[in-house]
Amino acid sequence: MAMRTLSACCLGLFLATAASAQEAAPNLADPTPAKGWIVTLGGSLQLGPKYDGSSSAGLSFMPSLSWRRVGEKPGFSAPDDSLDYALYETDRFSVGVAGAFRSGRYSGSNNRLFGLRDVPWSVEAGVFAEFWPILDRLRTRVEVRQGFHGHHGVVADLSADWVERFGRFTLSGGPRLALGSASYMRRNFGITLPESLANGYLAAYRPSGGAKSIGLASALEYTWSEQWSTTLFARYDRLISEADRSPLVRTSGQRDQFTVGLGMNYSFQFGN
């Protein structure tokens, strides 16, 4: 009887210990995702053409904003990507909305623009799609955006970037192609007859829609810490087709467009 009582006590002690251990041990299979967001604020200072086809350069500042869930791997973004938000994404494909800001062209910035209408700044809103034919190495992207305020045309940007990571460095770059509708091209490269007569220097010109430029872009990012990173980037565009034939380019500007810039990003955790 004593042996049976001792065995029962040992069994009870074992079950209680096992239950306590199970309660204290973490659930490694817990599917609950990490809480909170990593928000990245940034901006870049750029030196580039004052307007499409300009032969003079000016400084501009472009802000940037992105976010991801805590625990998610940081995604790749080229410096000349528009601000975007993915509505659907997988490891290789994403699609969503995109927006961009385009500075204007003002007659007071160049004597040769006298008599021409100003082209105010524009906000462009639309959609984007990305696809990685080679995961984490080759990215392709297309953006289609509608202009508001300064112009009311449609623009499209197509790009491809090869991405290489070396420790804290990320090197990327590839070809670019820009397209514009007839409304966009006429607003930015066209010259009406009254404008030509008032200017007395530039001939009248009415372009149609199509390809605007082809080019190359590259960027070198260095990650200083989990919070800070900087990016040095450059882009070259060659105006072609209807844009290249514009007197704004041939007579008072240039077809070769260069942009260089330096960006900085700061990341922080938000929420629990």
Disulfide bonds with the S-S distance in Angstrom:
none
